[in-house]
């Protein structure tokens, strides 16, 4: 099979320096004559001039709708029989294209696809997180695949679950027969989803270990945590689309998250254990896996919940979802409420507002607020979600093991919350604020609520009377803010919190003060030590700022 029968397709998000290395390595291939198409995810990202000089490379820009959508565009305009998908941070060895061509020439059947090998680039191979990703099979599963081939032989089908788009080729006809990548997957699992549909069309995936790219991506833990929010969302979407799919990460992460905490010393010392002493390495590796999964659990589960939020809203609104999407997530709703001068009536009757609340839950704005709850109250504590709306926070805390109860005025958001609880098989009281709400809670919280009430001190009094700890966020006014956000007397509220016993004070997102203080279960007169702690917390913790 000739090189001019193959097109390399690479989606990129503007990692120009590494992409330059990838394109340079493609220009030095032993096989010549193939085409390369680079799809830039996101308009308004000018391609550096130094990358535009090669006539064999074509650049196209599109709205950022994820790598799957970009690969679809590349495949649509490729005119060759073969497609080779690479990542923009994978540096091919000189014979990569030749190896793919040779394997397809040996097996020209239309259903044959070829999986190449991905290994770490020498510059990043010793990174601690990278070593764990490889050893644990979290990113690629080549070790298990090699073991299977040793038994079954080189013609063994690698399986659609290993359709790794960092280094895989197939016939263009098979790609289109399987309808390309599902563009609903914005990051992650689009390759496995496609692999499954291609396998239904007869695809057999051959592994060619000598077709090598080197992955130049130095992961750190913070970046991996951010990445696992996306992994969680994608895995939830995969589970929703395919009844046969067992959520691989969710099973492991939830199991490890519920186990005893692991010391952070293990990831640091694992490489000191001699490889030849397997009886020592196995339990150490098990502890390291548990430690990483425990660190990644909040991010992954948050991503899972975000996908579930959107899935549930789509199911609940049905045909009305598109109208809500078009009207929601804009100042138009607040303007409409302000125009009629009855904010309470508007939000108690508008089902369209469910979309705005859901989109806001997807932003992760309240992630640090829930982290504060986990720091202040042990798992299984009794919590009150006051002014709960659609219950995005409480549902996440319920599934994390807390005993959450909800309270709000009767409105479409609360009806939707009851529907969500029933759909998930969860049991939790939902109280009407026009009726009776019990007390005796370990912690009562209200996020993005107090700026809507007429009397913030009366509002705080309601929370204080019901819980040992009160947790609220206070928004500073900004130019152009919604007319429905009342300006809060933040200094006076902080003085009130200090008098009662300040526990936590942090500034997030540049304008939101998150404050926790002692509620009705604490005597009004604090001891001298408690007063000192409150003052120190305000003077030290109060100046700390966080974007997330």
C-alpha positions in Angstrom: 0.0 0.0 0.0 1.4 3.4 -1.0 2.0 6.4 1.2 -0.1 8.6 -0.9 -3.1 6.5 0.1 -2.9 7.7 3.7 -3.8 10.9 5.5 -2.7 11.8 9.0 -5.4 13.6 11.0 -4.3 15.6 14.1 -6.7 17.7 16.3 -4.9 20.4 18.3 -5.8 22.9 20.9 -2.9 25.3 20.2 0.1 23.4 21.8 2.2 24.8 19.0 5.7 24.0 20.3 4.9 20.3 20.7 2.9 20.2 17.6 5.9 21.5 15.7 7.9 18.5 16.9 5.1 16.2 15.7 5.0 17.8 12.3 8.8 17.8 12.0 8.9 14.1 12.8 6.2 13.4 10.2 8.3 15.4 7.7 11.2 13.0 8.4 9.3 9.8 7.8 10.9 6.9 5.8 7.6 6.8 3.8 6.9 9.9 1.7 3.8 11.1 -0.1 1.1 11.0 2.6 -1.0 14.0 3.5 -1.4 15.6 7.0 -4.5 17.6 8.1 -4.4 19.5 11.4 -7.7 20.7 12.8 -7.4 23.6 15.2 -10.0 23.3 18.0 -11.2 26.9 18.5 -11.6 29.8 16.2 -9.3 32.8 16.7 -6.1 30.8 17.3 -3.7 31.9 14.6 -1.4 29.2 13.4 2.3 30.3 13.8 3.9 31.2 10.6 6.8 28.8 11.1 4.3 25.9 11.0 2.6 27.0 7.7 5.5 26.5 5.3 5.1 22.7 4.6 2.7 22.2 1.6 2.1 18.7 2.8 0.3 20.0 5.9 -3.1 21.5 5.7 -4.5 23.6 8.7 -8.2 24.1 9.3 -9.8 25.9 12.3 -13.3 25.2 13.7 -15.3 25.9 16.8 -14.0 23.9 19.7 -16.4 21.0 20.0 -13.9 18.4 21.1 -11.3 16.2 19.4 -13.9 13.8 18.0 -15.6 16.5 16.0 -12.2 17.6 14.7 -11.3 14.2 13.6 -14.6 13.9 11.9 -13.9 17.0 9.9 -10.4 15.8 9.0 -11.8 12.4 7.9 -14.5 14.2 5.8 -12.0 16.1 3.7 -9.4 13.4 3.4 -9.5 11.8 0.0 -7.3 8.8 0.8 -8.1 5.2 1.5 -6.4 5.1 4.9 -6.7 7.4 7.9 -4.1 7.6 10.6 -5.1 9.4 13.8 -2.4 10.9 16.0 -2.3 13.3 19.0 -0.8 16.7 18.8 1.6 15.7 21.6 2.8 12.4 20.1 6.1 12.4 18.3 6.3 9.6 15.7 9.4 7.5 15.2 10.8 7.7 11.6 9.1 4.5 10.4 5.7 5.0 12.0 3.8 5.6 8.7 5.7 2.8 7.0 4.8 0.4 9.7 1.1 1.2 9.5 1.2 0.9 5.7 3.0 -2.4 5.8 0.4 -3.9 8.2 -2.5 -2.7 6.1 -0.7 -4.1 3.0 -0.4 -7.5 4.7 -4.1 -7.4 5.7 -6.0 -5.3 3.2 -9.4 -6.4 4.3 -11.7 -3.4 4.8 -12.4 -4.3 8.4 -8.8 -4.3 9.6 -7.6 -1.4 11.7 -4.0 -1.0 13.2 -3.1 0.1 16.7 0.4 1.4 17.1 2.3 1.7 20.4 2.4 4.8 22.6 5.3 5.2 25.0 6.5 8.2 27.0 8.9 10.6 25.4 12.3 10.4 27.2 11.9 13.9 28.5 8.8 13.0 30.6 9.3 9.2 31.1 10.5 9.6 34.7 7.7 11.8 35.9 6.0 10.3 38.9 2.4 10.7 37.7 3.4 9.5 34.2 4.9 6.3 35.6 1.7 5.6 37.6 -0.5 6.2 34.5 1.5 3.6 32.6 1.9 1.0 35.3 -1.7 1.2 36.4 -3.1 1.0 32.8 -5.1 4.2 33.5 -4.2 5.8 30.2 -3.2 2.8 27.9 -3.4 -0.9 28.4 -0.4 -2.2 26.4 1.0 -4.4 29.2 -2.1 -6.5 29.3 -2.4 -6.5 25.5 1.2 -7.8 25.2 0.3 -10.6 27.6 -2.7 -11.6 25.5 -0.6 -11.6 22.3 2.0 -13.9 23.9 -0.8 -16.5 24.3 -3.0 -15.8 21.3 -0.4 -14.7 18.7 0.0 -11.5 16.6 -3.3 -11.8 14.8 -5.2 -11.5 18.1 -7.9 -8.9 18.0 -6.8 -6.1 20.4 -10.5 -5.3 21.1 -12.5 -2.1 20.4 -11.7 -0.8 23.9 -8.2 -0.2 22.8 -9.0 2.0 19.8 -6.5 4.6 21.1 -6.7 7.7 18.8 -3.2 8.7 19.8 -1.9 6.2 17.3 -4.4 4.2 15.2 -5.2 3.7 11.5 -8.1 2.3 9.6 -9.8 2.3 6.2 -11.8 5.5 5.6 -14.7 3.4 4.3 -14.9 1.6 7.7 -14.7 5.0 9.5 -17.7 6.3 7.6 -19.6 3.0 7.8 -19.4 3.4 11.6 -20.6 7.0 11.3 -17.4 8.6 12.7 -17.1 9.9 16.3 -20.1 10.8 18.3 -19.7 14.5 18.8 -21.7 14.5 22.0 -18.5 13.3 23.6 -16.5 16.4 24.1 -13.5 14.8 25.8 -12.8 11.2 26.5 -14.6 7.9 25.5 -15.3 9.1 22.0 -12.7 6.6 20.8 -14.1 3.6 22.8 -17.6 4.6 21.7 -16.5 4.7 18.0 -14.5 1.4 18.5 -17.6 -0.3 19.7 -19.7 0.8 16.7 -16.8 -0.1 14.3 -16.6 -3.5 15.9 -20.4 -3.9 15.2 -19.4 -3.3 11.6 -16.8 -6.1 11.8 -13.7 -4.1 12.7 -10.7 -6.2 13.9 -8.0 -4.2 15.6 -4.4 -5.5 15.0 -1.6 -4.4 17.3 1.6 -3.3 15.6 4.1 -2.7 18.5 6.8 -1.4 16.2 4.7 1.5 15.0 5.7 3.9 17.8 4.9 7.4 18.9 6.4 9.1 21.9 4.0 10.9 24.1 5.4 14.3 25.2 3.0 15.2 28.0 4.3 15.8 31.5 1.3 15.2 33.8 1.2 16.7 37.3 -1.3 15.9 39.9 -3.2 19.2 39.7 -3.7 18.8 36.0 -4.7 15.2 36.3 -7.4 16.2 38.8 -8.8 18.7 36.4 -8.6 16.1 33.6 -10.6 13.6 35.7 -13.6 16.0 35.9 -13.8 15.5 32.1 -13.2 11.7 32.5 -16.0 11.5 34.9 -18.4 13.4 32.6 -17.4 11.2 29.6 -17.8 8.0 31.5 -21.3 8.9 32.7 -22.2 9.7 29.1 -20.8 6.4 28.0 -22.8 4.6 30.6 -26.0 6.4 29.5 -25.5 5.5 25.9 -24.6 1.9 26.3 -26.4 -0.6 28.5 -23.5 -3.1 28.2 -20.9 -0.7 29.5 -19.5 -1.1 33.0 -18.0 2.2 34.3 -14.4 1.2 34.7 -13.1 4.3 36.6 -16.2 4.8 38.7 -16.0 1.2 40.1 -12.4 1.6 41.1 -12.6 5.1 42.3 -15.6 4.7 44.5 -14.2 1.4 46.0 -10.9 3.1 46.8 -12.6 6.3 48.0 -14.5 4.3 50.6 -11.4 2.5 51.9 -9.0 3.7 54.6 -6.9 6.7 53.7 -3.4 6.0 52.3 -0.3 7.8 53.3 1.2 10.1 50.5 4.6 8.5 51.2 3.8 5.5 49.0 3.8 7.2 45.6 7.2 8.7 46.6 8.8 5.4 47.6 7.2 2.9 45.2 10.2 3.1 42.8 12.6 2.3 45.6 11.2 -1.2 45.9 13.3 -3.6 43.7 11.4 -4.9 40.7 12.7 -8.4 41.3 10.9 -8.6 44.7 7.4 -9.0 43.4 5.9 -10.0 46.8 6.9 -6.5 48.1 6.0 -4.5 45.0 2.5 -5.8 44.6 1.1 -4.5 47.9 3.0 -1.2 47.5 1.5 -0.8 44.0 -2.0 -1.5 45.5 -1.5 1.3 48.0 -0.3 3.7 45.4 -3.3 3.0 43.2 -5.6 3.6 46.2 -3.8 6.8 47.0 -4.2 8.2 43.4 -7.8 7.1 43.2 -8.6 8.7 46.5 -7.1 12.0 45.3 -8.9 11.8 42.0 -12.2 10.8 43.4 -13.7 14.3 44.1 -12.8 15.4 40.5 -14.1 12.3 38.8 -17.3 12.2 40.8 -18.0 15.9 40.2 -17.6 15.3 36.5 -19.9 12.3 36.7 -22.5 14.4 38.5 -22.2 17.2 35.9 -23.0 14.8 33.1 -25.9 13.4 35.2 -27.2 16.9 35.8 -27.5 17.5 32.1 -28.9 14.0 31.4 -31.6 14.4 34.0 -32.7 17.9 32.8 -32.9 16.6 29.2 -35.1 13.7 30.3 -37.3 15.9 32.6 -38.0 18.7 30.1 -38.3 16.5 27.1 -39.4 18.6 24.1 -39.2 21.7 26.3 -35.4 21.4 26.7 -34.5 23.3 23.6 -36.8 26.2 24.5 -35.2 26.3 28.0 -31.7 26.2 26.4 -32.5 29.1 24.1 -34.0 31.3 26.7 -31.8 30.3 29.6 -28.2 30.9 30.6 -28.5 34.6 29.9 -29.5 37.9 31.6 -32.8 37.6 29.8 -34.4 35.7 32.7 -33.3 38.1 35.4 -34.5 41.0 33.2 -37.8 39.3 32.8 -38.2 38.9 36.5 -37.1 42.4 37.2 -39.5 43.8 34.6 -42.5 42.3 36.3 -41.1 43.4 39.7 -41.9 40.0 41.3 -38.7 38.0 41.6 -40.3 35.4 43.9 -43.3 34.8 41.7 -41.1 34.5 38.6 -38.8 31.9 40.1 -41.7 30.0 41.7 -43.4 29.6 38.3 -40.7 29.5 35.7 -39.6 26.1 34.5 -37.2 27.7 32.0 -35.0 28.7 35.0 -34.2 25.1 35.5 -31.7 25.3 32.6 -29.9 28.3 34.1 -29.6 26.5 37.5 -28.3 23.4 35.8 -25.7 25.3 33.6 -24.5 27.1 36.7 -24.1 23.7 38.5 -21.9 22.5 35.6 -19.5 25.4 35.9 -17.9 24.1 39.1 -18.3 27.5 40.8 -19.5 25.8 44.0 -16.9 23.1 44.1 -14.8 24.9 46.8 -17.9 25.5 48.9 -18.7 21.8 49.0 -15.0 21.1 49.8 -15.5 23.4 52.8 -18.4 21.3 54.0 -16.3 18.1 53.7 -13.7 19.8 55.9 -16.1 21.2 58.5 -18.5 18.2 58.8 -17.7 14.5 58.9 -19.3 12.1 56.5 -22.8 11.1 57.7 -23.3 14.5 59.3 -26.9 15.9 59.1 -27.0 18.8 56.7 -29.7 21.3 55.7 -29.6 22.6 52.1 -31.5 25.9 52.7 -32.9 27.5 49.5 -31.9 24.3 47.7 -33.3 25.0 44.2 -32.7 22.0 42.0 -30.5 20.4 44.8 -27.3 20.2 42.8 -25.2 20.6 45.9 -27.2 18.4 48.2 -27.4 15.6 45.7 -23.7 15.5 45.5 -23.3 15.5 49.2 -26.0 12.8 49.6 -24.1 10.5 47.3 -20.9 11.3 49.3 -22.5 9.8 52.4 -24.0 12.9 54.1 -27.6 12.9 55.5 -28.9 15.9 53.5 -32.4 17.5 53.9 -33.7 20.2 51.6 -35.7 23.3 52.1 -37.1 25.9 49.7 -40.4 27.5 48.6 -42.7 25.5 46.4 -41.5 26.1 42.9 -40.6 24.1 39.7 -37.1 23.7 40.9 -38.3 21.8 44.0 -40.6 19.6 41.9 -37.7 18.8 39.7 -35.5 18.0 42.8 -38.2 15.5 44.0 -38.2 13.9 40.5 -34.4 13.6 40.6 -34.4 12.0 44.1 -37.0 9.5 42.9 -35.1 8.8 39.7 -31.9 8.1 41.6 -33.6 6.0 44.2 -32.5 8.4 47.0 -34.6 9.3 50.0 -34.4 12.8 51.6 -37.0 15.2 53.0 -37.8 18.3 51.0 -39.4 21.0 53.2 -41.5 23.9 52.2 -40.2 27.2 53.6 -43.8 28.4 53.9 -44.3 25.5 56.4 -42.3 24.0 59.2 -38.6 23.2 58.9 -37.0 21.2 61.7 -33.8 22.0 63.6 -30.9 20.0 65.1 -28.7 20.0 62.0 -24.9 19.7 62.3 -24.5 22.3 59.5 -26.9 24.4 57.5 -25.7 26.0 54.2 -27.1 28.4 51.6 -25.1 29.1 48.5 -25.9 32.0 46.2 -29.2 32.7 48.1 -28.7 35.4 50.6 -28.2 38.1 48.0 -31.8 37.5 46.9 -33.5 38.1 50.3 -34.8 41.4 51.7 -33.4 41.0 55.2 -30.1 39.1 55.3 -29.9 39.1 59.1 -33.3 37.5 59.5 -32.2 35.0 56.9 -29.1 34.2 58.9 -31.2 33.9 62.1 -33.2 31.2 60.4 -30.1 29.2 59.7 -28.6 29.9 63.1 -31.7 28.6 64.9 -31.4 25.3 63.1 -27.8 24.2 63.0 -24.6 24.1 65.0 -22.6 25.6 62.0 -23.9 28.1 59.4 -22.1 28.3 56.0 -23.0 30.9 53.5 -21.3 32.8 50.6 -21.5 36.5 50.3 -21.2 38.1 46.9 -19.6 41.5 46.5 -21.3 43.7 43.9 -19.7 44.2 40.6 -20.5 46.6 37.7 -23.2 45.1 35.4 -24.4 42.7 38.1 -27.9 41.3 37.8 -30.6 43.7 39.2 -31.9 40.8 41.3 -28.7 40.6 43.4 -29.1 42.9 46.4 -26.0 44.6 47.8 -25.0 42.8 51.0 -23.7 44.4 54.2 -20.7 42.1 54.2 -18.7 43.8 56.9 -21.7 43.7 59.3 -22.3 40.0 58.5 -18.7 39.2 59.1 -18.8 41.0 62.5 -21.9 39.0 63.4 -20.0 35.8 62.5 -17.0 36.8 64.5 -19.2 37.5 67.6 -20.8 34.1 67.3 -17.5 32.3 66.6 -15.9 32.4 63.1 -14.8 29.0 61.9 -13.9 29.5 58.2 -13.4 32.5 56.0 -12.1 32.4 52.4 -12.5 34.5 49.3 -13.3 32.6 46.0 -13.6 33.7 42.4 -12.6 37.2 43.2 -15.9 38.3 44.7 -17.4 35.6 46.9 -16.7 35.4 50.6 -17.4 31.9 52.0 -18.0 32.2 55.8 -18.7 29.5 58.3 -19.5 30.3 61.9 -21.2 28.8 65.0 -24.9 28.6 65.0 -27.6 28.1 67.7 -25.8 25.2 69.3 -23.0 27.5 70.5 -23.3 29.8 73.5 -23.4 33.5 72.6 -20.6 34.3 75.0 -17.5 32.6 73.7 -14.5 31.8 75.8 -11.3 33.9 75.5 -9.6 31.2 73.3 -12.5 31.0 71.0 -12.7 34.8 70.6 -8.9 34.8 69.8 -9.4 32.1 67.2 -12.2 34.0 65.5 -10.1 37.2 65.3 -7.1 35.3 63.9 -9.3 33.5 61.4 -10.7 36.8 60.2 -7.3 38.4 59.9 -5.4 35.5 58.3 -8.0 33.4 56.6 -10.0 36.3 55.4 -7.3 37.6 53.2 -6.7 34.3 51.5 -8.1 34.1 48.0 -8.8 31.2 45.7 -10.1 31.0 42.1 -11.6 27.5 42.8 
